[in-house]
Amino acid sequence: MNNNQNKPSADENSHLMGRAGRRELWSWALYDFANSGYTTVVQTTIFSAYFVGVVAGAAQGVTPGLSTLLWSLAIGIANFIVMISGPLLGAIADHRACKKIFLLISSVGCIASTALLALVGPGDIWLGMVLVTLSAIMFASGENLIAAFLPEIVPEENMGRMSGYGWSLGYFGGLLTLGICLAYITWAKQQGMIESQFVPVTLLITATIFALTATPTFLWLRERAIPVAWDKSVSSLQLSYARLAHTFKEAARFRDLVWFLITLGVYQSGVSTVVVLAAIYAQEVIGFDTQSLILLIMVVNVTAAVGAIICGHLQDRIGSVPTLAISLIIWIVAVLAALLSRQPAHMWIAGNIIGVAMGASQAVGRALVSKFSPTERAGEFLGLWGLVNRLSAILGPLSYGLINYWSDGDHRMSLLSTLSFFIVGLVLLSKVNENRGKAAAISSSEIMPDDFLKDSIK
């Protein structure tokens, strides 16, 4: 008789222990795969360059500096809205145990608004800005919510690795979407089509891939949170504000989390700028066309995936803070290389260094905030992570856009502000104590009583 016959499988053991099995872990990571096509096509590569060059291009009577500023404003407005709503949404999701429902709503919203971007043509500046803003709001909300599942599905010692796998899969998701778009654009150009004819189709491709590849997440990812009982005379909105007020009042107890969030806000301003303006820089300064931009970003996605995997493992070995310091140094080198680029070959080198740095810093940042967050309030604290990300996504691109506008389209001068974010972030990181931050998260496990909530909302 087989002695293992009645033993539960690895997935069943994980279920019994309350942790995720392999299928569920993959379903969580696949969401990064699914939504990365949106950022890669809409915010980073095809649509961003299309908006600046065609929708709000010189043929529409818009100056180069103003078109870049308008793009930065659309992204900034979206991130401002998510900055305000993110922590509140996370708090509601925590106490009602409805992260998965909110994630579904935000995903459908992002997919639909991305598809509607196919309606934007030359001169449709305001329609383009409205739809980009809406899609970015939905995307960012979903990004916060999927991150809030991380402390529930893996133990603390594996968070860095799991976060790295997610980011790595995300870059391959972006690579797949870009690859399909490139194949279509190549065919379309052979048929004599122009940008205003083939770019809209790439947005429909992106929306379709997002919808299909996100499906496993909603089939297999479990909502492990338990709804928190509260006095029904207190509304969910009031409760959420009370919890957030309590979180900020407790800042002294989580001083390393707070200090890291400040650090994150600074260096992430640089990362956000690169994400939404790198293709514009390559197009306007180096002279890349649409196909060259796609090829560059495809290769960058591969190096970013490698960076995410390596640093995901590295932070579990040497710690998240030292690993992040290494990634910020790589960022500084990457931006300097872009500043010094004078021809496409130089930009290819800079782009691949950017890829390694991006994969590393993104994976490490999410995992470190998760380590500093009490498990039962992960949604709320990851909402703060999202708030800081959104603030940086306003400050970084907007500073670039304003400098570009004031300097009559001088992208190299604008990029200097991006470099400063990484340098200052590296200095601030030296104040973060990783062991102390993790200890504070472990020691904080209480749930607020109703009396506190009532006092908080009076």
FENLIN-V968972 format. One record per residue. N is the residue number from 0. RES is the residue in three letters. SS is DSSP state (alpha for helix, beta for strand, coil for the rest). PHI is phi in degrees with one decimal (NA if undefined). Layout:
# FENLIN-V968972
n=N res=RES ss=SS phi=PHI
n=N res=RES ss=SS phi=PHI
This chain:
# FENLIN-V968972
n=0 res=MET ss=coil phi=NA
n=1 res=ASN ss=coil phi=-74.2
n=2 res=ASN ss=coil phi=-66.6
n=3 res=ASN ss=coil phi=-92.3
n=4 res=GLN ss=coil phi=-58.0
n=5 res=ASN ss=coil phi=-98.8
n=6 res=LYS ss=coil phi=-82.9
n=7 res=PRO ss=coil phi=-69.4
n=8 res=SER ss=coil phi=-71.7
n=9 res=ALA ss=alpha phi=-61.1
n=10 res=ASP ss=alpha phi=-65.2
n=11 res=GLU ss=alpha phi=-67.5
n=12 res=ASN ss=alpha phi=-59.8
n=13 res=SER ss=alpha phi=-61.3
n=14 res=HIS ss=alpha phi=-65.0
n=15 res=LEU ss=alpha phi=-64.1
n=16 res=MET ss=alpha phi=-84.2
n=17 res=GLY ss=coil phi=86.5
n=18 res=ARG ss=coil phi=-93.5
n=19 res=ALA ss=coil phi=-79.9
n=20 res=GLY ss=coil phi=-82.4
n=21 res=ARG ss=alpha phi=-61.4
n=22 res=ARG ss=alpha phi=-61.7
n=23 res=GLU ss=alpha phi=-70.1
n=24 res=LEU ss=alpha phi=-61.3
n=25 res=TRP ss=alpha phi=-64.7
n=26 res=SER ss=alpha phi=-66.0
n=27 res=TRP ss=alpha phi=-66.3
n=28 res=ALA ss=alpha phi=-66.7
n=29 res=LEU ss=alpha phi=-64.8
n=30 res=TYR ss=alpha phi=-66.4
n=31 res=ASP ss=alpha phi=-61.7
n=32 res=PHE ss=alpha phi=-61.3
n=33 res=ALA ss=alpha phi=-67.9
n=34 res=ASN ss=alpha phi=-83.0
n=35 res=SER ss=alpha phi=-69.9
n=36 res=GLY ss=alpha phi=-61.7
n=37 res=TYR ss=alpha phi=-63.0
n=38 res=THR ss=alpha phi=-63.5
n=39 res=THR ss=alpha phi=-67.9
n=40 res=VAL ss=alpha phi=-83.6
n=41 res=VAL ss=alpha phi=-82.1
n=42 res=GLN ss=alpha phi=-87.1
n=43 res=THR ss=alpha phi=-100.0
n=44 res=THR ss=coil phi=-118.1
n=45 res=ILE ss=alpha phi=-71.3
n=46 res=PHE ss=alpha phi=-73.2
n=47 res=SER ss=alpha phi=-60.5
n=48 res=ALA ss=alpha phi=-67.0
n=49 res=TYR ss=alpha phi=-64.8
n=50 res=PHE ss=alpha phi=-63.7
n=51 res=VAL ss=alpha phi=-70.2
n=52 res=GLY ss=alpha phi=-88.2
n=53 res=VAL ss=alpha phi=-121.4
n=54 res=VAL ss=alpha phi=-60.6
n=55 res=ALA ss=coil phi=-120.8
n=56 res=GLY ss=coil phi=-82.5
n=57 res=ALA ss=alpha phi=-62.2
n=58 res=ALA ss=alpha phi=-65.2
n=59 res=GLN ss=alpha phi=-94.8
n=60 res=GLY ss=coil phi=78.8
n=61 res=VAL ss=coil phi=-104.9
n=62 res=THR ss=coil phi=-72.5
n=63 res=PRO ss=alpha phi=-55.6
n=64 res=GLY ss=alpha phi=-65.0
n=65 res=LEU ss=alpha phi=-71.4
n=66 res=SER ss=alpha phi=-64.0
n=67 res=THR ss=alpha phi=-66.2
n=68 res=LEU ss=alpha phi=-65.4
n=69 res=LEU ss=alpha phi=-62.4
n=70 res=TRP ss=alpha phi=-62.7
n=71 res=SER ss=alpha phi=-62.9
n=72 res=LEU ss=alpha phi=-65.6
n=73 res=ALA ss=alpha phi=-60.6
n=74 res=ILE ss=alpha phi=-67.2
n=75 res=GLY ss=alpha phi=-64.4
n=76 res=ILE ss=alpha phi=-62.2
n=77 res=ALA ss=alpha phi=-59.7
n=78 res=ASN ss=alpha phi=-71.4
n=79 res=PHE ss=alpha phi=-66.0
n=80 res=ILE ss=alpha phi=-63.2
n=81 res=VAL ss=alpha phi=-70.5
n=82 res=MET ss=alpha phi=-60.6
n=83 res=ILE ss=alpha phi=-77.7
n=84 res=SER ss=alpha phi=-86.7
n=85 res=GLY ss=alpha phi=-57.5
n=86 res=PRO ss=alpha phi=-61.9
n=87 res=LEU ss=alpha phi=-65.2
n=88 res=LEU ss=alpha phi=-61.3
n=89 res=GLY ss=alpha phi=-64.5
n=90 res=ALA ss=alpha phi=-66.3
n=91 res=ILE ss=alpha phi=-63.1
n=92 res=ALA ss=alpha phi=-62.7
n=93 res=ASP ss=alpha phi=-66.7
n=94 res=HIS ss=alpha phi=-79.6
n=95 res=ARG ss=alpha phi=-100.3
n=96 res=ALA ss=coil phi=54.4
n=97 res=CYS ss=coil phi=-130.8
n=98 res=LYS ss=alpha phi=-58.4
n=99 res=LYS ss=alpha phi=-66.9
n=100 res=ILE ss=alpha phi=-64.3
n=101 res=PHE ss=alpha phi=-62.5
n=102 res=LEU ss=alpha phi=-63.0
n=103 res=LEU ss=alpha phi=-64.1
n=104 res=ILE ss=alpha phi=-61.4
n=105 res=SER ss=alpha phi=-66.2
n=106 res=SER ss=alpha phi=-67.9
n=107 res=VAL ss=alpha phi=-61.1
n=108 res=GLY ss=alpha phi=-62.8
n=109 res=CYS ss=alpha phi=-67.8
n=110 res=ILE ss=alpha phi=-62.8
n=111 res=ALA ss=alpha phi=-64.7
n=112 res=SER ss=alpha phi=-69.3
n=113 res=THR ss=alpha phi=-65.6
n=114 res=ALA ss=alpha phi=-62.4
n=115 res=LEU ss=alpha phi=-67.5
n=116 res=LEU ss=alpha phi=-61.4
n=117 res=ALA ss=alpha phi=-63.6
n=118 res=LEU ss=alpha phi=-81.7
n=119 res=VAL ss=coil phi=-81.8
n=120 res=GLY ss=coil phi=-124.9
n=121 res=PRO ss=coil phi=-54.9
n=122 res=GLY ss=coil phi=90.4
n=123 res=ASP ss=coil phi=-82.8
n=124 res=ILE ss=alpha phi=-64.8
n=125 res=TRP ss=alpha phi=-71.6
n=126 res=LEU ss=alpha phi=-61.9
n=127 res=GLY ss=alpha phi=-61.7
n=128 res=MET ss=alpha phi=-65.4
n=129 res=VAL ss=alpha phi=-64.3
n=130 res=LEU ss=alpha phi=-70.4
n=131 res=VAL ss=alpha phi=-64.6
n=132 res=THR ss=alpha phi=-61.0
n=133 res=LEU ss=alpha phi=-63.2
n=134 res=SER ss=alpha phi=-64.0
n=135 res=ALA ss=alpha phi=-67.8
n=136 res=ILE ss=alpha phi=-62.5
n=137 res=MET ss=alpha phi=-65.4
n=138 res=PHE ss=alpha phi=-61.2
n=139 res=ALA ss=alpha phi=-65.6
n=140 res=SER ss=alpha phi=-63.1
n=141 res=GLY ss=alpha phi=-65.0
n=142 res=GLU ss=alpha phi=-62.3
n=143 res=ASN ss=alpha phi=-63.1
n=144 res=LEU ss=alpha phi=-69.1
n=145 res=ILE ss=alpha phi=-66.5
n=146 res=ALA ss=alpha phi=-65.6
n=147 res=ALA ss=coil phi=-68.9
n=148 res=PHE ss=coil phi=-78.6
n=149 res=LEU ss=alpha phi=-56.7
n=150 res=PRO ss=alpha phi=-66.0
n=151 res=GLU ss=alpha phi=-82.6
n=152 res=ILE ss=alpha phi=-100.3
n=153 res=VAL ss=coil phi=-138.1
n=154 res=PRO ss=coil phi=-69.2
n=155 res=GLU ss=alpha phi=-56.2
n=156 res=GLU ss=alpha phi=-70.4
n=157 res=ASN ss=alpha phi=-109.9
n=158 res=MET ss=alpha phi=-63.3
n=159 res=GLY ss=alpha phi=-61.4
n=160 res=ARG ss=alpha phi=-63.8
n=161 res=MET ss=alpha phi=-66.4
n=162 res=SER ss=alpha phi=-61.9
n=163 res=GLY ss=alpha phi=-63.8
n=164 res=TYR ss=alpha phi=-61.1
n=165 res=GLY ss=alpha phi=-61.9
n=166 res=TRP ss=alpha phi=-61.9
n=167 res=SER ss=alpha phi=-63.2
n=168 res=LEU ss=alpha phi=-60.7
n=169 res=GLY ss=alpha phi=-60.0
n=170 res=TYR ss=alpha phi=-66.5
n=171 res=PHE ss=alpha phi=-70.3
n=172 res=GLY ss=alpha phi=-64.0
n=173 res=GLY ss=alpha phi=-62.4
n=174 res=LEU ss=alpha phi=-64.1
n=175 res=LEU ss=alpha phi=-60.9
n=176 res=THR ss=alpha phi=-62.9
n=177 res=LEU ss=alpha phi=-63.8
n=178 res=GLY ss=alpha phi=-61.9
n=179 res=ILE ss=alpha phi=-65.1
n=180 res=CYS ss=alpha phi=-63.3
n=181 res=LEU ss=alpha phi=-62.8
n=182 res=ALA ss=alpha phi=-60.7
n=183 res=TYR ss=alpha phi=-67.1
n=184 res=ILE ss=alpha phi=-62.4
n=185 res=THR ss=alpha phi=-59.6
n=186 res=TRP ss=alpha phi=-64.0
n=187 res=ALA ss=alpha phi=-62.2
n=188 res=LYS ss=alpha phi=-65.8
n=189 res=GLN ss=alpha phi=-65.8
n=190 res=GLN ss=coil phi=-87.9
n=191 res=GLY ss=coil phi=84.6
n=192 res=MET ss=coil phi=-75.5
n=193 res=ILE ss=coil phi=-107.8
n=194 res=GLU ss=alpha phi=-55.6
n=195 res=SER ss=alpha phi=-66.5
n=196 res=GLN ss=alpha phi=-97.7
n=197 res=PHE ss=alpha phi=-95.6
n=198 res=VAL ss=alpha phi=-62.4
n=199 res=PRO ss=alpha phi=-55.3
n=200 res=VAL ss=alpha phi=-67.2
n=201 res=THR ss=alpha phi=-63.8
n=202 res=LEU ss=alpha phi=-72.1
n=203 res=LEU ss=alpha phi=-67.3
n=204 res=ILE ss=alpha phi=-61.5
n=205 res=THR ss=alpha phi=-62.4
n=206 res=ALA ss=alpha phi=-63.3
n=207 res=THR ss=alpha phi=-65.7
n=208 res=ILE ss=alpha phi=-63.5
n=209 res=PHE ss=alpha phi=-57.1
n=210 res=ALA ss=alpha phi=-61.9
n=211 res=LEU ss=alpha phi=-69.7
n=212 res=THR ss=alpha phi=-81.3
n=213 res=ALA ss=alpha phi=-84.2
n=214 res=THR ss=alpha phi=-56.7
n=215 res=PRO ss=alpha phi=-57.4
n=216 res=THR ss=alpha phi=-59.9
n=217 res=PHE ss=alpha phi=-81.0
n=218 res=LEU ss=alpha phi=-82.5
n=219 res=TRP ss=alpha phi=-120.3
n=220 res=LEU ss=coil phi=-75.2
n=221 res=ARG ss=coil phi=-95.4
n=222 res=GLU ss=coil phi=-91.9
n=223 res=ARG ss=coil phi=-86.9
n=224 res=ALA ss=coil phi=-63.3
n=225 res=ILE ss=coil phi=-108.2
n=226 res=PRO ss=coil phi=-56.2
n=227 res=VAL ss=coil phi=-89.2
n=228 res=ALA ss=coil phi=-71.7
n=229 res=TRP ss=coil phi=-148.3
n=230 res=ASP ss=coil phi=-62.7
n=231 res=LYS ss=coil phi=-67.4
n=232 res=SER ss=coil phi=-73.5
n=233 res=VAL ss=coil phi=-97.6
n=234 res=SER ss=coil phi=-70.4
n=235 res=SER ss=alpha phi=-59.7
n=236 res=LEU ss=alpha phi=-65.4
n=237 res=GLN ss=alpha phi=-62.1
n=238 res=LEU ss=alpha phi=-60.9
n=239 res=SER ss=alpha phi=-64.3
n=240 res=TYR ss=alpha phi=-63.7
n=241 res=ALA ss=alpha phi=-64.0
n=242 res=ARG ss=alpha phi=-64.9
n=243 res=LEU ss=alpha phi=-66.3
n=244 res=ALA ss=alpha phi=-61.0
n=245 res=HIS ss=alpha phi=-63.7
n=246 res=THR ss=alpha phi=-60.7
n=247 res=PHE ss=alpha phi=-67.7
n=248 res=LYS ss=alpha phi=-66.2
n=249 res=GLU ss=alpha phi=-86.5
n=250 res=ALA ss=alpha phi=-52.9
n=251 res=ALA ss=alpha phi=-63.2
n=252 res=ARG ss=coil phi=-72.9
n=253 res=PHE ss=coil phi=-117.2
n=254 res=ARG ss=alpha phi=-63.5
n=255 res=ASP ss=alpha phi=-72.9
n=256 res=LEU ss=alpha phi=-62.3
n=257 res=VAL ss=alpha phi=-63.2
n=258 res=TRP ss=alpha phi=-65.0
n=259 res=PHE ss=alpha phi=-66.8
n=260 res=LEU ss=alpha phi=-62.1
n=261 res=ILE ss=alpha phi=-64.6
n=262 res=THR ss=alpha phi=-59.8
n=263 res=LEU ss=alpha phi=-58.8
n=264 res=GLY ss=alpha phi=-59.6
n=265 res=VAL ss=alpha phi=-75.1
n=266 res=TYR ss=alpha phi=-71.0
n=267 res=GLN ss=alpha phi=-69.8
n=268 res=SER ss=alpha phi=-61.1
n=269 res=GLY ss=alpha phi=-68.8
n=270 res=VAL ss=alpha phi=-61.4
n=271 res=SER ss=alpha phi=-61.3
n=272 res=THR ss=alpha phi=-63.6
n=273 res=VAL ss=alpha phi=-63.3
n=274 res=VAL ss=alpha phi=-59.5
n=275 res=VAL ss=alpha phi=-97.0
n=276 res=LEU ss=alpha phi=-129.1
n=277 res=ALA ss=alpha phi=-61.8
n=278 res=ALA ss=alpha phi=-66.0
n=279 res=ILE ss=alpha phi=-64.4
n=280 res=TYR ss=alpha phi=-60.7
n=281 res=ALA ss=alpha phi=-64.0
n=282 res=GLN ss=alpha phi=-73.3
n=283 res=GLU ss=alpha phi=-80.7
n=284 res=VAL ss=alpha phi=-97.7
n=285 res=ILE ss=alpha phi=-95.5
n=286 res=GLY ss=coil phi=91.5
n=287 res=PHE ss=coil phi=-67.9
n=288 res=ASP ss=coil phi=-94.1
n=289 res=THR ss=alpha phi=-59.5
n=290 res=GLN ss=alpha phi=-65.7
n=291 res=SER ss=alpha phi=-63.8
n=292 res=LEU ss=alpha phi=-61.8
n=293 res=ILE ss=alpha phi=-63.7
n=294 res=LEU ss=alpha phi=-60.8
n=295 res=LEU ss=alpha phi=-61.5
n=296 res=ILE ss=alpha phi=-66.9
n=297 res=MET ss=alpha phi=-62.0
n=298 res=VAL ss=alpha phi=-66.8
n=299 res=VAL ss=alpha phi=-61.5
n=300 res=ASN ss=alpha phi=-62.0
n=301 res=VAL ss=alpha phi=-66.5
n=302 res=THR ss=alpha phi=-67.1
n=303 res=ALA ss=alpha phi=-67.0
n=304 res=ALA ss=alpha phi=-62.6
n=305 res=VAL ss=alpha phi=-62.3
n=306 res=GLY ss=alpha phi=-61.7
n=307 res=ALA ss=alpha phi=-65.5
n=308 res=ILE ss=alpha phi=-66.2
n=309 res=ILE ss=alpha phi=-61.0
n=310 res=CYS ss=alpha phi=-75.1
n=311 res=GLY ss=alpha phi=-61.8
n=312 res=HIS ss=alpha phi=-74.0
n=313 res=LEU ss=alpha phi=-62.4
n=314 res=GLN ss=alpha phi=-70.1
n=315 res=ASP ss=alpha phi=-72.5
n=316 res=ARG ss=alpha phi=-94.1
n=317 res=ILE ss=alpha phi=-108.8
n=318 res=GLY ss=coil phi=106.7
n=319 res=SER ss=alpha phi=-72.6
n=320 res=VAL ss=alpha phi=-65.4
n=321 res=PRO ss=alpha phi=-60.6
n=322 res=THR ss=alpha phi=-65.1
n=323 res=LEU ss=alpha phi=-64.7
n=324 res=ALA ss=alpha phi=-59.4
n=325 res=ILE ss=alpha phi=-62.5
n=326 res=SER ss=alpha phi=-65.9
n=327 res=LEU ss=alpha phi=-68.8
n=328 res=ILE ss=alpha phi=-63.8
n=329 res=ILE ss=alpha phi=-63.6
n=330 res=TRP ss=alpha phi=-59.7
n=331 res=ILE ss=alpha phi=-60.1
n=332 res=VAL ss=alpha phi=-63.3
n=333 res=ALA ss=alpha phi=-63.6
n=334 res=VAL ss=alpha phi=-68.0
n=335 res=LEU ss=alpha phi=-61.0
n=336 res=ALA ss=alpha phi=-63.3
n=337 res=ALA ss=alpha phi=-66.3
n=338 res=LEU ss=alpha phi=-62.0
n=339 res=LEU ss=alpha phi=-88.1
n=340 res=SER ss=coil phi=-67.2
n=341 res=ARG ss=coil phi=-125.0
n=342 res=GLN ss=coil phi=-147.9
n=343 res=PRO ss=alpha phi=-52.6
n=344 res=ALA ss=alpha phi=-59.5
n=345 res=HIS ss=alpha phi=-64.3
n=346 res=MET ss=alpha phi=-68.3
n=347 res=TRP ss=alpha phi=-63.8
n=348 res=ILE ss=alpha phi=-65.6
n=349 res=ALA ss=alpha phi=-60.6
n=350 res=GLY ss=alpha phi=-61.4
n=351 res=ASN ss=alpha phi=-72.5
n=352 res=ILE ss=alpha phi=-66.4
n=353 res=ILE ss=alpha phi=-59.6
n=354 res=GLY ss=alpha phi=-58.6
n=355 res=VAL ss=alpha phi=-60.0
n=356 res=ALA ss=alpha phi=-64.5
n=357 res=MET ss=alpha phi=-65.7
n=358 res=GLY ss=alpha phi=-59.3
n=359 res=ALA ss=alpha phi=-67.7
n=360 res=SER ss=alpha phi=-69.3
n=361 res=GLN ss=alpha phi=-67.2
n=362 res=ALA ss=alpha phi=-65.4
n=363 res=VAL ss=alpha phi=-67.5
n=364 res=GLY ss=alpha phi=-60.4
n=365 res=ARG ss=alpha phi=-63.5
n=366 res=ALA ss=alpha phi=-65.3
n=367 res=LEU ss=alpha phi=-67.4
n=368 res=VAL ss=alpha phi=-64.0
n=369 res=SER ss=alpha phi=-63.8
n=370 res=LYS ss=alpha phi=-66.3
n=371 res=PHE ss=coil phi=-87.1
n=372 res=SER ss=coil phi=-104.9
n=373 res=PRO ss=coil phi=-60.2
n=374 res=THR ss=alpha phi=-55.7
n=375 res=GLU ss=alpha phi=-73.0
n=376 res=ARG ss=alpha phi=-125.1
n=377 res=ALA ss=alpha phi=-60.7
n=378 res=GLY ss=alpha phi=-60.4
n=379 res=GLU ss=alpha phi=-65.6
n=380 res=PHE ss=alpha phi=-72.0
n=381 res=LEU ss=alpha phi=-69.4
n=382 res=GLY ss=alpha phi=-65.7
n=383 res=LEU ss=alpha phi=-65.7
n=384 res=TRP ss=alpha phi=-58.0
n=385 res=GLY ss=alpha phi=-64.9
n=386 res=LEU ss=alpha phi=-58.9
n=387 res=VAL ss=alpha phi=-66.2
n=388 res=ASN ss=alpha phi=-59.2
n=389 res=ARG ss=alpha phi=-68.9
n=390 res=LEU ss=alpha phi=-60.4
n=391 res=SER ss=alpha phi=-67.2
n=392 res=ALA ss=alpha phi=-72.9
n=393 res=ILE ss=alpha phi=-88.4
n=394 res=LEU ss=alpha phi=-65.2
n=395 res=GLY ss=alpha phi=-63.5
n=396 res=PRO ss=alpha phi=-60.5
n=397 res=LEU ss=alpha phi=-68.0
n=398 res=SER ss=alpha phi=-63.3
n=399 res=TYR ss=alpha phi=-62.9
n=400 res=GLY ss=alpha phi=-63.3
n=401 res=LEU ss=alpha phi=-66.8
n=402 res=ILE ss=alpha phi=-62.8
n=403 res=ASN ss=alpha phi=-64.6
n=404 res=TYR ss=alpha phi=-68.3
n=405 res=TRP ss=alpha phi=-67.7
n=406 res=SER ss=coil phi=-100.0
n=407 res=ASP ss=coil phi=58.2
n=408 res=GLY ss=coil phi=87.6
n=409 res=ASP ss=coil phi=-82.0
n=410 res=HIS ss=alpha phi=-71.8
n=411 res=ARG ss=alpha phi=-67.0
n=412 res=MET ss=alpha phi=-64.4
n=413 res=SER ss=alpha phi=-62.0
n=414 res=LEU ss=alpha phi=-68.8
n=415 res=LEU ss=alpha phi=-62.2
n=416 res=SER ss=alpha phi=-65.3
n=417 res=THR ss=alpha phi=-65.3
n=418 res=LEU ss=alpha phi=-59.6
n=419 res=SER ss=alpha phi=-64.0
n=420 res=PHE ss=alpha phi=-61.5
n=421 res=PHE ss=alpha phi=-72.0
n=422 res=ILE ss=alpha phi=-66.0
n=423 res=VAL ss=alpha phi=-65.3
n=424 res=GLY ss=alpha phi=-60.4
n=425 res=LEU ss=alpha phi=-63.8
n=426 res=VAL ss=alpha phi=-65.0
n=427 res=LEU ss=alpha phi=-65.8
n=428 res=LEU ss=alpha phi=-61.2
n=429 res=SER ss=coil phi=-63.6
n=430 res=LYS ss=coil phi=-87.6
n=431 res=VAL ss=coil phi=-88.3
n=432 res=ASN ss=coil phi=-106.0
n=433 res=GLU ss=alpha phi=-65.3
n=434 res=ASN ss=alpha phi=-62.8
n=435 res=ARG ss=alpha phi=-65.6
n=436 res=GLY ss=alpha phi=-65.6
n=437 res=LYS ss=alpha phi=-66.9
n=438 res=ALA ss=alpha phi=-63.4
n=439 res=ALA ss=alpha phi=-64.5
n=440 res=ALA ss=alpha phi=-67.6
n=441 res=ILE ss=alpha phi=-67.1
n=442 res=SER ss=alpha phi=-74.9
n=443 res=SER ss=coil phi=-100.8
n=444 res=SER ss=coil phi=-132.1
n=445 res=GLU ss=coil phi=-78.6
n=446 res=ILE ss=coil phi=-108.6
n=447 res=MET ss=coil phi=-64.6
n=448 res=PRO ss=coil phi=-75.9
n=449 res=ASP ss=alpha phi=-61.0
n=450 res=ASP ss=alpha phi=-59.5
n=451 res=PHE ss=alpha phi=-63.2
n=452 res=LEU ss=alpha phi=-62.4
n=453 res=LYS ss=alpha phi=-61.7
n=454 res=ASP ss=alpha phi=-63.7
n=455 res=SER ss=alpha phi=-68.0
n=456 res=ILE ss=alpha phi=-98.6
n=457 res=LYS ss=coil phi=-71.2
